[in-house]
Amino acid sequence: MSDLLALAAELVAIPSLSRKEAPLADLVERRLGACAWLDVERLGDNVVARTSLGRRRRVVVAGTSTPCPPRATSRRASRATCSGAWVPPT
């Protein structure tokens, strides 16, 4: 399994409930904090990472840790794919 696929599987495995996103933010902060070229700042359950390379321009990449209830019926990772299925409450 590739490093990127392994990271995706690790992310999918963490429940991310509304107002309980800390475990997911912890992982994101830890992984980004390991990158020497990034300045990482934690704001509650939000993580902001900036380059500090002295360049005139930067690329902005933004994401969200959208809450997903832990009712996934399946989570699997293979050599080329990572997937999870969420079933809404009945």
Secondary structure, 3 states (H helix, E strand, C coil): CCHHHHHHHHHHCCCEECCECHHHHHHHHHHHHCCCCEEEEEECCEEEEEECCCCCCCCCCCCCCCCECCCEEEEEECCCCEEEEECCCC
